[in-house]
């Protein structure tokens, strides 16, 4: 997802939302057969509202439907959703980060789109990447949201700085990453070789996948396994080697542009941020698939989009979802915001197929997984980061911190 530092809605919010919905006796809205001319629908997006508003101009010209785009900062999503469900005054269409889906599902906040799919062929599950298809991201028999944008983690690196220190290309293994990071950090005081976002719970999970394991057992999240311990050891070793910054407010874009941290893992959106902040760096940086231990598995993330459970503009909202699902629209969004399509046809268009960066994104997508889709993930991810950060930043005992983490994770799911 796009904004560094974003957090999923707290798992406890699920209970609040569910309670409110039950109290209100909420039910799904009935779709109208036609929409009125100049009808206005409201969209909540966590994206760049300026760019999304640009995308909506074409939709309005085609349909006559006006779109009121409202940007919701990721940090405010919890309060906004709770208030909307309680008051009954939600949007018509809402963007849902994949990590938020379980909370939305359990709260009953989204309209089931399954009855409308036959008349909206652009929303067919088979049109989209299998990793984010309706089967993977919706309860059995329902379609509460449809794919919008995909996000896969890849390696960004400064080719000019690599050349300066004698590194011929991007690291292909964990061992090479460590060696390269040490060389880069050796450029002088205040210089680093790699960047670890202290807010990002996905990175330790990716490393666990790469170590040949997983973070679920018997349907529940668990870090009590050998692969996670291997991942944690590598994660912590980067701090012990002093090749990563320790400041919690370190800005990954500026760190990359300045060269202070010339190697990091992020999503395709970072390419747009780099081009916007430093167009003069063109030709001085590149991307690569992730380095591997046993595999190079990456995070498959992104956002779905759906209709609010009591929208009074369902027919018009369906037209918008159908428009957003079309390959041409998803390519247009990639050009505006640098975010990857979820439409398989869009990824095969010449615009994207011939883009050297997209070739890497598409290659990495073939080996990418979703984070556990559980309402408890926000709490679990927070506990994971607290444990790792307590070790590397505060000197906590590693064994005790990880033991406490396992206890917290078990408690969060009981």
HUWO-V765970 format. One record per residue. N is the residue number from 1. RES is the residue in one letter. PHI is phi as a letter, one per 30 degrees, with the letter a starting at -180 (999 if undefined). PSI is psi as a letter, one per 30 degrees, with the letter a starting at -180 (NA if undefined). D_CENTER is the distance of its C-alpha to the mean C-alpha in Angstrom with 1 decimal. Layout:
N & RES & PHI & PSI & D_CENTER
N & RES & PHI & PSI & D_CENTER
This chain:
1 & X & 999 & l & 2.9
2 & X & d & e & 6.5
3 & X & c & j & 8.8
4 & X & e & k & 9.8
5 & X & j & f & 11.0
6 & X & d & l & 9.1
7 & X & b & k & 10.1
8 & X & d & l & 10.0
9 & X & d & k & 13.4
10 & X & e & k & 16.0
11 & X & e & e & 17.3
12 & X & d & f & 20.7
13 & X & d & f & 19.8
14 & X & e & e & 19.8
15 & X & d & e & 23.5
16 & X & d & e & 24.2
17 & X & d & e & 22.7
18 & X & d & e & 24.5
19 & X & d & e & 27.7
20 & X & d & e & 27.7
21 & X & d & e & 27.1
22 & X & d & e & 29.9
23 & X & d & e & 32.2
24 & X & d & f & 31.7
25 & X & i & h & 32.2
26 & X & d & k & 29.3
27 & X & b & l & 29.3
28 & X & d & k & 27.5
29 & X & d & l & 28.8
30 & X & c & k & 31.2
31 & X & d & k & 30.3
32 & X & d & l & 33.0
33 & X & d & e & 34.4
34 & X & b & l & 34.3
35 & X & c & l & 32.7
36 & X & d & l & 35.0
37 & X & d & k & 35.4
38 & X & i & g & 33.6
39 & X & d & k & 31.5
40 & X & c & k & 28.6
41 & X & c & l & 25.3
42 & X & c & k & 22.8
43 & X & b & k & 19.1
44 & X & c & k & 16.6
45 & X & b & k & 13.7
46 & X & c & g & 11.2
47 & X & c & a & 11.5
48 & X & d & j & 14.5
49 & X & d & e & 17.3
50 & X & d & e & 19.9
51 & X & d & e & 18.2
52 & X & d & e & 17.4
53 & X & d & e & 21.0
54 & X & d & e & 22.2
55 & X & d & e & 20.6
56 & X & d & f & 22.4
57 & X & d & e & 25.7
58 & X & d & e & 26.2
59 & X & d & e & 25.3
60 & X & d & e & 27.9
61 & X & d & e & 30.4
62 & X & d & e & 30.0
63 & X & c & f & 30.2
64 & X & i & g & 31.8
65 & X & d & k & 29.0
66 & X & d & k & 27.9
67 & X & b & k & 24.4
68 & X & c & j & 23.9
69 & X & c & k & 20.5
70 & X & b & k & 19.6
71 & X & d & k & 16.8
72 & X & c & j & 15.5
73 & X & d & k & 14.3
74 & X & e & e & 11.5
75 & X & d & f & 14.3
76 & X & c & g & 16.6
77 & X & d & e & 14.8
78 & X & e & e & 16.8
79 & X & d & e & 20.1
80 & X & d & e & 19.5
81 & X & d & e & 18.8
82 & X & d & e & 21.6
83 & X & d & e & 24.0
84 & X & d & e & 23.2
85 & X & d & e & 24.0
86 & X & d & e & 27.0
87 & X & d & f & 28.5
88 & X & i & g & 27.7
89 & X & c & i & 26.6
90 & X & c & a & 23.0
91 & X & d & a & 21.6
92 & X & c & e & 22.3
93 & X & b & k & 18.8
94 & X & b & k & 15.5
95 & X & d & k & 11.9
96 & X & b & j & 10.1
97 & X & d & k & 6.5
98 & X & e & e & 6.8
99 & X & d & f & 7.6
100 & X & d & f & 10.1
101 & X & e & e & 11.8
102 & X & e & e & 14.4
103 & X & d & e & 15.5
104 & X & d & e & 16.0
105 & X & d & e & 17.8
106 & X & d & f & 20.0
107 & X & d & f & 21.0
108 & X & i & g & 22.0
109 & X & d & f & 20.4
110 & X & c & k & 19.7
111 & X & d & k & 22.4
112 & X & d & j & 22.9
113 & X & d & f & 22.8
114 & X & e & e & 24.5
115 & X & d & f & 27.9
116 & X & c & f & 26.9
117 & X & d & e & 25.3
118 & X & d & e & 28.7
119 & X & c & g & 29.3
120 & X & b & i & 25.8
121 & X & d & f & 25.6
122 & X & d & f & 22.6
123 & X & c & g & 20.5
124 & X & e & k & 21.9
125 & X & e & e & 19.5
126 & X & d & f & 21.2
127 & X & d & f & 20.1
128 & X & c & l & 16.5
129 & X & e & k & 14.9
130 & X & d & e & 16.2
131 & X & d & f & 13.1
132 & X & b & g & 11.7
133 & X & d & l & 15.3
134 & X & e & e & 16.9
135 & X & d & e & 18.5
136 & X & d & f & 15.4
137 & X & c & g & 13.6
138 & X & b & l & 16.8
139 & X & d & l & 20.0
140 & X & e & k & 22.9
141 & X & i & f & 24.8
142 & X & b & l & 22.5
143 & X & b & j & 19.9
144 & X & c & f & 18.3
145 & X & a & l & 15.5
146 & X & b & l & 15.0
147 & X & d & k & 12.3
148 & X & b & d & 11.5
149 & X & b & l & 9.1
150 & X & c & l & 7.5
151 & X & b & k & 5.7
152 & X & b & k & 7.8
153 & X & d & k & 9.0
154 & X & b & l & 12.6
155 & X & c & k & 15.5
156 & X & c & k & 16.8
157 & X & b & k & 20.5
158 & X & d & j & 23.4
159 & X & d & e & 26.0
160 & X & d & e & 28.8
161 & X & d & e & 28.4
162 & X & e & e & 28.2
163 & X & d & e & 31.4
164 & X & d & e & 33.1
165 & X & c & g & 32.8
166 & X & i & g & 33.6
167 & X & c & j & 30.4
168 & X & d & f & 30.7
169 & X & a & l & 27.1
170 & X & d & k & 23.6
171 & X & d & k & 23.8
172 & X & c & f & 23.7
173 & X & b & l & 24.0
174 & X & e & e & 23.2
175 & X & d & e & 26.9
176 & X & d & e & 26.7
177 & X & d & e & 23.7
178 & X & d & e & 25.7
179 & X & d & e & 28.8
180 & X & d & e & 27.2
181 & X & d & e & 25.5
182 & X & d & e & 29.0
183 & X & d & e & 30.6
184 & X & d & e & 28.2
185 & X & d & f & 28.7
186 & X & d & g & 32.4
187 & X & d & f & 32.6
188 & X & k & l & 33.8
189 & X & d & k & 33.2
190 & X & i & g & 29.8
191 & X & c & k & 28.3
192 & X & b & l & 25.5
193 & X & c & f & 24.3
194 & X & a & l & 20.7
195 & X & b & k & 18.0
196 & X & c & j & 16.3
197 & X & d & k & 14.0
198 & X & d & f & 15.7
199 & X & c & f & 13.0
200 & X & c & j & 10.4
201 & X & d & f & 11.2
202 & X & d & e & 9.3
203 & X & e & e & 11.9
204 & X & d & e & 14.9
205 & X & d & e & 13.5
206 & X & e & e & 13.1
207 & X & d & e & 16.5
208 & X & d & e & 17.9
209 & X & e & e & 17.0
210 & X & d & f & 18.6
211 & X & d & g & 21.6
212 & X & j & g & 22.2
213 & X & b & a & 21.2
214 & X & b & a & 18.6
215 & X & b & g & 17.7
216 & X & b & k & 19.2
217 & X & b & k & 22.9
218 & X & h & h & 24.8
219 & X & i & g & 21.9
220 & X & b & l & 20.9
221 & X & d & k & 18.7
222 & X & a & k & 21.0
223 & X & c & g & 21.1
224 & X & c & i & 24.8
225 & X & a & l & 25.1
226 & X & d & e & 26.3
227 & X & d & e & 23.1
228 & X & d & e & 21.3
229 & X & d & e & 24.3
230 & X & d & e & 24.3
231 & X & d & e & 20.7
232 & X & d & e & 21.6
233 & X & d & e & 24.7
234 & X & d & e & 23.1
235 & X & e & e & 20.5
236 & X & d & e & 23.5
237 & X & d & f & 25.7
238 & X & d & e & 23.8
239 & X & d & e & 24.7
240 & X & d & e & 28.2
241 & X & d & f & 28.7
242 & X & h & h & 27.8
243 & X & c & g & 25.6
244 & X & b & k & 22.7
245 & X & d & l & 22.9
246 & X & c & f & 23.3
247 & X & d & k & 22.9
248 & X & d & f & 20.1
249 & X & c & g & 19.9
250 & X & d & k & 19.7
251 & X & c & j & 17.9
252 & X & d & e & 16.1
253 & X & d & e & 16.9
254 & X & d & e & 20.5
255 & X & d & e & 20.9
256 & X & d & e & 20.1
257 & X & d & e & 22.3
258 & X & d & f & 25.1
259 & X & j & f & 25.0
260 & X & d & e & 25.0
261 & X & b & i & 21.9
262 & X & d & g & 22.1
263 & X & b & k & 19.7
264 & X & a & l & 16.2
265 & X & c & k & 12.9
266 & X & a & a & 10.0
267 & X & c & l & 8.1
268 & X & e & f & 10.5
269 & X & e & f & 10.2
270 & X & d & e & 12.3
271 & X & d & e & 15.1
272 & X & d & e & 15.6
273 & X & d & e & 15.8
274 & X & d & e & 18.3
275 & X & d & e & 20.3
276 & X & d & e & 20.6
277 & X & d & e & 21.6
278 & X & b & i & 23.8
279 & X & d & f & 24.9
280 & X & d & f & 27.8
281 & X & d & f & 25.6
282 & X & e & k & 25.4
283 & X & i & f & 26.7
284 & X & c & g & 26.1
285 & X & b & l & 22.7
286 & X & a & l & 20.9
287 & X & b & l & 18.1
288 & X & a & l & 18.6
289 & X & d & l & 17.2
290 & X & d & k & 16.6
291 & X & d & l & 19.8
292 & X & b & l & 20.9
293 & X & c & d & 23.0
294 & X & c & e & 23.8
295 & X & b & l & 20.8
296 & X & c & h & 18.0
297 & X & e & k & 15.2
298 & X & c & l & 11.7
299 & X & d & k & 8.3
300 & X & c & j & 7.3
301 & X & b & a & 3.9
302 & X & k & a & 4.0
303 & X & b & k & 6.7
304 & X & c & l & 10.2
305 & X & b & k & 13.3
306 & X & a & a & 16.5
307 & X & c & k & 19.8
308 & X & d & k & 20.9
309 & X & d & e & 23.5
310 & X & c & g & 26.4
311 & X & e & k & 25.8
312 & X & c & g & 29.2
313 & X & b & h & 28.0
314 & X & d & e & 26.6
315 & X & d & e & 28.4
316 & X & d & e & 27.1
317 & X & d & e & 23.6
318 & X & d & e & 23.8
319 & X & d & e & 25.0
320 & X & d & e & 21.9
321 & X & d & e & 19.6
322 & X & d & e & 21.9
323 & X & d & e & 21.8
324 & X & d & f & 18.0
325 & X & d & f & 18.2
326 & X & d & k & 20.8
327 & X & e & e & 20.3
328 & X & d & e & 22.0
329 & X & d & e & 19.8
330 & X & d & e & 16.6
331 & X & d & e & 18.5
332 & X & d & e & 19.6
333 & X & d & e & 16.1
334 & X & d & e & 15.2
335 & X & d & e & 18.4
336 & X & d & e & 17.7
337 & X & b & f & 14.2
338 & X & i & g & 13.5
339 & X & c & k & 10.5
340 & X & d & k & 11.1
341 & X & d & l & 12.8
342 & X & c & f & 12.6
343 & X & d & k & 16.4
344 & X & d & e & 18.3
345 & X & d & e & 21.1
346 & X & d & e & 19.1
347 & X & d & f & 18.1
348 & X & c & f & 21.8
349 & X & d & l & 23.2
350 & X & e & e & 25.2
351 & X & e & e & 23.1
352 & X & c & e & 20.1
353 & X & d & e & 22.1
354 & X & c & g & 24.3
355 & X & d & k & 21.6
356 & X & d & e & 21.8
357 & X & d & e & 18.2
358 & X & d & e & 17.0
359 & X & e & e & 19.3
360 & X & d & e & 17.5
361 & X & e & e & 14.0
362 & X & d & e & 15.9
363 & X & d & e & 17.7
364 & X & d & e & 14.7
365 & X & e & f & 13.2
366 & X & d & f & 16.4
367 & X & b & i & 15.7
368 & X & b & k & 12.2
369 & X & b & l & 11.5
370 & X & d & k & 9.4
371 & X & d & l & 9.5
372 & X & e & k & 12.6
373 & X & d & i & 12.5
374 & X & b & k & 14.9
375 & X & d & f & 15.6
376 & X & d & f & 16.7
377 & X & d & e & 13.5
378 & X & e & e & 13.2
379 & X & d & e & 16.8
380 & X & d & e & 16.6
381 & X & d & e & 13.8
382 & X & d & e & 15.9
383 & X & d & e & 19.0
384 & X & d & e & 17.6
385 & X & d & e & 16.9
386 & X & d & e & 20.2
387 & X & d & e & 22.1
388 & X & d & e & 21.0
389 & X & d & e & 21.4
390 & X & d & e & 24.7
391 & X & d & e & 25.9
392 & X & d & f & 25.1
393 & X & c & f & 25.7
394 & X & c & f & 28.3
395 & X & i & g & 30.1
396 & X & d & l & 29.7
397 & X & d & k & 31.2
398 & X & d & e & 28.6
399 & X & d & e & 30.2
400 & X & d & e & 30.6
401 & X & d & e & 27.0
402 & X & d & e & 25.5
403 & X & d & e & 28.1
404 & X & d & e & 27.2
405 & X & e & e & 23.5
406 & X & d & e & 24.6
407 & X & d & e & 26.8
408 & X & d & e & 24.2
409 & X & d & e & 21.7
410 & X & d & e & 24.7
411 & X & d & e & 25.7
412 & X & d & f & 22.4
413 & X & c & g & 22.7
414 & X & c & NA & 26.4
